[in-house]
Structure formats: structure tokens, C-alpha cells
Amino acid sequence: GCEELTHDRREWFFSQMSRTHLNIEPESVPYDQPEKWLYPKIQGKSSFLAILNTVKAAQTVFEMCQETLGIDYDLYYLSSALIPLHRQQRIAEIQKQLYLKQRVGLIATQVVEAGVDLDFAGVIRDWAPLDAVIQAAGRCNRHNENQTTGDVYLVRLLDSERDKLLAAYIYDSVARDLTTEVLGQVSCLEETEYLKKVETYFQLLRERKA
């Protein structure tokens, strides 16, 4: 992992990479309106991954996608509600479909972030602490096959019934506010800038928590 690289090597490694860029959307949108935050972002994409913060939201969006995108994509759903064995089987199936260049859409919770070798043309991530966002970006254009930069979108999904961001159900306010602060007013972040932002984030996080 990156933690084994020396600092200089890490700086160099990240500065060489431009497989993805992060598009940051400032407006919050109800999660059950995928026509606003999801469908426009995947037009023309051969595959996509949408990561939502709660199981309920992921299930709802998956069902809506089945109705709308079911003709265009092989759609899959992954969450912690699935037992690990079924999750592994499903991941293997998705890997195979992606390898065969099938049009695949995956709607998931954070279970896809760590250690899952899946590679999508586009990734849409609900608001999260910055390290989780960058980890999600790692699921996009991993093998750099597209010869273009992969699109990663950070969106703020809202539970409009309670007028509350989904992120507020699972992440503490310090990490959420700090992510907003570190990203600042930018609407797009290049991959070469990820490392510096994450290091700033962790540095400030240590100070705030202390």
C-alpha cells in the first residue's frame, strides 16, 4: 500500500497519475431522484458504480435503476446486508462481466471501497470523509484503458423526508465538515492533487480530534 512508499516516492507516484478527476457538486439532491444526480452522469459510459451511504438508499436507487436502466446495463447491488460469501460471488461475477466489456452498473454501499478490484468508467460517490472519497475514486479507470480521464463525482444526497444528508447518518460532523473545508470552493480536483488534500485532511483531523 501507499504507506510503505517513502514520502518522495509517494509524491512522485501521485504526480504521475492522472487516471481520474473528482467533480464536486455543491447542491444537495434527494437520493430518490436519480434522474438528477445519477442518470446524466453515466450517459455514454460503458460502466458505472454508485456508492450510497445507507443500505435503504442503495436498495431504493437500485430498484429505480432496474426500471430505468435495466435495458442498457447489467445491474448489480452490493451491501453489508449480503453475507460475505454472496458478496464475493457477486464481485467475481461483476469482475467477469467488466472483463468481457459488458455494460455493468453497480449500486452499492461502502463495502466496495476497500480491497475490491473493480474498475468502472465512472464513479458517483455520496458525500463522505475525504479519505473514503479518494478510495472510491480508486474504483474508476484503474487500468487506464480508456485513454481518457475517468469521471468521479462527489454528490450530496439528501433524505428529504427528514431533511438530512445521508452522510450524517454514518459519519461524524468533524470528518464531514473538514472534508467540505479541505475541498473548499473547487468544483474539480485532478488526481495529482489528491495526495496533498488527503494529507492536509489528516493533519487537520488529528488537530481537531486532539
C-alpha positions as CSV (number, residue, x, y, z in Angstrom):
1,G,0.0,0.0,0.0
2,C,0.9,3.7,-0.2
3,E,2.0,3.8,3.5
4,E,5.0,1.7,2.5
5,L,6.3,4.2,0.0
6,T,8.7,6.8,1.1
7,H,7.4,10.3,1.1
8,D,9.3,11.4,-2.0
9,R,8.3,8.3,-3.9
10,R,4.7,8.8,-3.0
11,E,4.8,12.4,-4.2
12,W,6.3,11.3,-7.5
13,F,3.9,8.4,-7.8
14,F,0.8,10.6,-7.3
15,S,2.1,13.3,-9.6
16,Q,2.4,10.8,-12.4
17,M,-1.2,9.6,-12.1
18,S,-4.0,11.3,-14.0
19,R,-6.4,8.5,-14.4
20,T,-9.3,10.3,-12.7
21,H,-10.6,13.7,-11.7
22,L,-13.0,14.4,-9.0
23,N,-16.1,16.6,-9.8
24,I,-17.6,18.1,-6.7
25,E,-21.3,19.0,-6.8
26,P,-22.2,21.8,-4.3
27,E,-26.0,21.3,-4.2
28,S,-27.7,18.6,-2.2
29,V,-30.2,16.4,-4.0
30,P,-32.8,13.9,-2.7
31,Y,-31.3,10.4,-3.1
32,D,-34.6,9.1,-4.6
33,Q,-34.2,11.4,-7.6
34,P,-31.5,9.6,-9.6
35,E,-32.6,11.4,-12.7
36,K,-31.0,14.5,-11.2
37,W,-27.7,13.1,-9.7
38,L,-27.1,9.8,-11.5
39,Y,-28.5,9.3,-14.9
40,P,-27.0,12.4,-16.6
41,K,-23.5,11.5,-15.3
42,I,-23.5,8.0,-16.8
43,Q,-24.6,8.9,-20.4
44,G,-22.2,7.3,-22.8
45,K,-20.4,5.4,-20.0
46,S,-19.7,1.7,-20.6
47,S,-19.9,1.0,-16.8
48,F,-20.6,2.9,-13.6
49,L,-20.5,2.5,-9.8
50,A,-22.7,4.5,-7.5
51,I,-21.8,4.4,-3.8
52,L,-24.5,5.4,-1.3
53,N,-24.2,5.9,2.4
54,T,-27.1,3.8,3.6
55,V,-28.5,0.3,2.8
56,K,-32.0,1.7,2.4
57,A,-30.9,4.4,-0.1
58,A,-28.8,1.9,-2.1
59,Q,-31.7,-0.5,-2.3
60,T,-34.2,2.2,-3.4
61,V,-31.8,3.5,-6.1
62,F,-31.0,0.0,-7.3
63,E,-34.8,-0.7,-7.8
64,M,-35.3,2.6,-9.6
65,C,-32.3,1.9,-11.8
66,Q,-33.7,-1.5,-12.7
67,E,-36.8,0.2,-14.0
68,T,-35.0,2.9,-16.0
69,L,-31.6,1.4,-16.9
70,G,-32.3,-2.3,-16.9
71,I,-32.3,-2.4,-20.7
72,D,-28.9,-0.7,-21.1
73,Y,-26.9,-2.2,-18.2
74,D,-26.5,-5.5,-16.3
75,L,-27.3,-4.1,-12.9
76,Y,-25.9,-5.3,-9.6
77,Y,-26.4,-4.4,-5.9
78,L,-23.9,-4.9,-3.1
79,S,-24.2,-4.0,0.6
80,S,-23.2,-5.3,4.0
81,A,-26.7,-6.8,4.1
82,L,-25.3,-9.6,1.9
83,I,-23.3,-12.3,3.7
84,P,-19.6,-12.2,2.7
85,L,-19.8,-15.4,0.6
86,H,-22.6,-14.0,-1.6
87,R,-20.8,-10.7,-1.8
88,Q,-17.6,-12.5,-3.0
89,Q,-19.6,-14.4,-5.6
90,R,-21.3,-11.3,-6.8
91,I,-17.9,-9.4,-7.0
92,A,-16.4,-12.2,-9.0
93,E,-19.4,-12.1,-11.4
94,I,-19.1,-8.3,-11.8
95,Q,-15.3,-8.7,-12.5
96,K,-16.1,-11.2,-15.2
97,Q,-18.7,-9.0,-16.8
98,L,-16.4,-6.0,-16.8
99,Y,-13.6,-8.1,-18.2
100,L,-15.9,-9.2,-21.0
101,K,-16.7,-5.5,-21.7
102,Q,-20.3,-5.9,-20.8
103,R,-22.3,-2.7,-19.8
104,V,-22.3,-3.0,-16.0
105,G,-23.9,-0.8,-13.3
106,L,-23.3,-1.4,-9.6
107,I,-25.2,0.3,-6.9
108,A,-23.5,-0.3,-3.5
109,T,-22.7,0.9,0.0
110,Q,-19.2,1.5,1.3
111,V,-18.5,-2.3,1.1
112,V,-16.9,-1.8,-2.3
113,E,-14.3,0.7,-1.1
114,A,-11.6,-1.4,0.4
115,G,-9.7,-4.1,-1.4
116,V,-12.1,-4.8,-4.2
117,D,-10.5,-4.9,-7.6
118,L,-13.3,-3.5,-9.7
119,D,-12.7,-0.9,-12.5
120,F,-15.6,1.3,-13.7
121,A,-15.7,4.0,-16.4
122,G,-17.5,6.3,-14.0
123,V,-18.0,6.5,-10.2
124,I,-20.6,8.5,-8.3
125,R,-19.9,8.8,-4.5
126,D,-22.3,10.2,-1.9
127,W,-20.7,12.7,0.4
128,A,-18.1,11.1,2.8
129,P,-14.8,11.9,4.6
130,L,-12.1,12.7,2.1
131,D,-10.1,9.5,2.5
132,A,-13.2,7.5,1.7
133,V,-13.9,9.7,-1.4
134,I,-10.3,9.1,-2.7
135,Q,-10.7,5.4,-2.0
136,A,-13.9,5.4,-4.1
137,A,-12.0,7.2,-6.9
138,G,-9.6,4.2,-6.9
139,R,-12.5,2.2,-8.4
140,C,-12.5,4.3,-11.5
141,N,-10.3,3.8,-14.6
142,R,-7.9,1.7,-12.5
143,H,-6.3,0.1,-15.6
144,N,-6.3,3.4,-17.5
145,E,-7.7,1.5,-20.5
146,N,-9.9,4.4,-21.6
147,Q,-7.0,6.7,-22.6
148,T,-9.2,9.5,-21.2
149,T,-9.6,10.6,-17.6
150,G,-12.2,8.8,-15.6
151,D,-15.0,10.8,-14.1
152,V,-15.6,10.6,-10.4
153,Y,-18.5,12.6,-9.0
154,L,-18.9,13.6,-5.3
155,V,-22.6,14.3,-4.6
156,R,-24.5,15.4,-1.5
157,L,-27.5,13.0,-1.2
158,L,-30.4,14.1,1.0
159,D,-33.0,12.1,2.9
160,S,-35.7,14.7,2.0
161,E,-38.3,13.2,4.5
162,R,-36.0,14.2,7.4
163,D,-34.2,16.9,5.5
164,K,-30.9,15.3,6.5
165,L,-27.8,14.4,4.5
166,L,-27.4,10.6,4.2
167,A,-23.7,11.2,5.2
168,A,-24.9,12.5,8.6
169,Y,-26.3,9.0,9.5
170,I,-22.9,7.4,9.4
171,Y,-20.1,9.9,9.5
172,D,-19.3,12.3,12.4
173,S,-19.7,16.0,11.8
174,V,-15.9,16.7,12.3
175,A,-15.0,14.5,9.3
176,R,-17.8,15.8,7.2
177,D,-17.1,19.5,7.9
178,L,-13.4,19.0,7.4
179,T,-13.9,17.4,4.0
180,T,-16.0,20.4,3.0
181,E,-13.3,22.8,4.3
182,V,-10.4,21.0,2.7
183,L,-12.1,20.8,-0.7
184,G,-13.0,24.4,-0.4
185,Q,-14.8,26.1,-3.3
186,V,-13.2,23.9,-6.1
187,S,-15.6,22.2,-8.4
188,C,-12.9,19.8,-9.9
189,L,-9.9,18.2,-8.4
190,E,-7.2,16.5,-10.5
191,E,-5.7,13.2,-9.3
192,T,-2.3,14.8,-9.0
193,E,-3.8,16.9,-6.2
194,Y,-5.4,14.1,-4.2
195,L,-2.4,13.3,-2.0
196,K,-1.9,16.9,-0.8
197,K,-5.5,17.3,0.0
198,V,-5.7,14.0,1.9
199,E,-2.5,14.8,3.9
200,T,-4.0,18.2,4.8
201,Y,-7.2,16.5,5.8
202,F,-5.5,14.0,8.1
203,Q,-3.3,16.7,9.6
204,L,-6.3,18.9,10.5
205,L,-8.3,15.9,11.6
206,R,-5.6,15.0,14.2
207,E,-5.6,18.6,15.4
208,R,-9.4,18.8,15.7
209,K,-9.7,15.4,17.4
210,A,-6.9,16.4,19.9
